[in-house]
Amino acid sequence: MPLLAYCTLENVPNISIPGSGVQGQPILAVQHSGLQCLLSQFKTAASARNEAVRDSALAFNRFLQSVFEQTAIIPFRFPTLVNEQPEIVAYLRQHESELSAALKNFRGMAQMEISAQMEGAPRPSSHQSGKAYLRSRQSQLAMMEKFLSELRQVLSPFANEWRIRESADRVRCYVLVRRDAVEDFSQRAKTIELPPQIRARITGPWPVSEFVSET
């Protein structure tokens, strides 16, 4: 049976790791040189249905949050599967220096996320000229840029670093914040007045996955 990988963390005392994870499977801890990786067996046949996949993903994230509340972690994407424990030992051995440095750097840090989306984003139509569409699009882009600029300015006292991912009508902001500043960050974010065509949502704190290089 394959193993589902949850996260990597430092091998430190006084961490209460849940006894079971996805599908109620017992948690296994594979250790190497001050690091440990948490895994559990994963029944792939039982996860074929959409509902089962969703339930497994939710259980996976709940497990990560329970560990993250106590210490820094580097999460794997769901579902990352390995065939046997020696694969994880090899992974820890190969990336020991990067993983150790990242976990040390992100002690006491959390990731906050802000999702902003344009409402009623313009779309080309046969009843609208190309120039009219472009003007409307440029106007909305300018509005979003202004909102993001204000966001960064207002939240700068609490933000250590930003990552911004843009798509057609949505922007996701990932913000690196000290754990002890999460509440202040959230309260300050709520004071920002939204333009009428933009709706935004703030979530977190989460593990700092967007700030850890892919290994």
Long-range contacts (C-beta under 8 A, 24 or more apart in sequence): 1-41, 1-42, 1-43, 2-41, 2-42, 2-44, 2-81, 2-82, 2-83, 3-28, 3-39, 3-40, 3-41, 3-42, 3-81, 3-82, 3-83, 3-84, 3-85, 3-88, 4-39, 4-40, 4-41, 4-42, 4-60, 4-78, 4-79, 4-80, 4-81, 5-37, 5-38, 5-39, 5-76, 5-80, 5-81, 5-82, 5-88, 6-37, 6-38, 6-39, 6-40, 6-60, 6-63, 6-64, 6-67, 6-75, 6-76, 7-37, 7-38, 7-64, 7-67, 7-68, 7-73, 7-74, 7-75, 7-76, 7-207, 8-35, 8-36, 8-37, 8-73, 8-74, 8-76, 8-92, 8-99, 8-103, 9-35, 9-36, 9-38, 9-67, 9-71, 9-72, 9-73, 9-74, 9-103, 10-34, 10-35, 10-36, 10-71, 10-72, 10-100, 10-103, 10-104, 11-35, 11-36, 12-71, 15-67, 15-70, 15-71, 16-70, 17-67, 18-63, 18-66, 18-67, 21-59, 21-60, 21-63, 22-56, 22-59, 22-60, 22-63, 23-47, 23-56, 23-59, 28-85, 30-85, 30-88, 30-89, 30-92, 32-89, 32-92, 32-93, 32-96, 33-92, 33-93, 33-96, 34-100, 35-92, 35-96, 35-99, 35-100, 35-103, 37-88, 37-91, 37-92, 38-67, 39-82, 39-85, 39-88, 42-79, 42-81, 44-81, 47-79, 64-207, 65-206, 68-205, 68-206, 68-207, 71-107, 72-103, 72-106, 72-107, 72-108, 72-109, 72-207, 72-208, 73-103, 73-207, 74-99, 74-102, 74-103, 74-207, 74-209, 74-212, 75-207, 75-209, 91-215, 95-215, 98-213, 98-215, 99-215, 102-212, 102-213, 106-208, 106-211, 106-212, 108-178, 108-179, 108-180, 109-160, 109-176, 109-177, 109-178, 109-179, 109-208, 110-176, 110-177, 110-178, 110-179, 110-182, 110-204, 110-205, 110-206, 110-207, 110-208, 111-174, 111-175, 111-176, 111-177, 111-204, 111-205, 111-206, 111-207, 111-208, 111-209, 111-210, 111-211, 112-174, 112-175, 112-177, 112-182, 112-185, 112-186, 112-202, 112-203, 112-204, 112-205, 112-206, 113-172, 113-173, 113-174, 113-175, 113-202, 113-203, 113-204, 113-206, 114-151, 114-172, 114-173, 114-175, 114-189, 114-200, 114-201, 114-202, 115-170, 115-171, 115-172, 115-173, 115-200, 115-201, 115-202, 115-203, 116-144, 116-147, 116-148, 116-151, 116-170, 116-171, 116-172, 116-173, 116-198, 116-199, 116-200, 117-169, 117-170, 117-171, 117-198, 117-199, 117-200, 118-143, 118-144, 118-169, 118-170, 118-197, 118-198, 119-197, 119-198, 119-199, 120-197, 121-168, 121-169, 140-169, 140-197, 143-195, 143-197, 143-198, 144-171, 144-198, 146-195, 147-194, 147-195, 147-198, 147-200, 148-173, 150-192, 151-189, 151-192, 154-188, 154-189, 154-191, 154-192, 155-185, 155-188, 155-189, 157-188, 158-184, 158-185, 158-188, 159-185, 161-211, 163-210, 163-211, 174-210, 174-211, 176-208, 176-211, 177-204, 177-205, 179-205
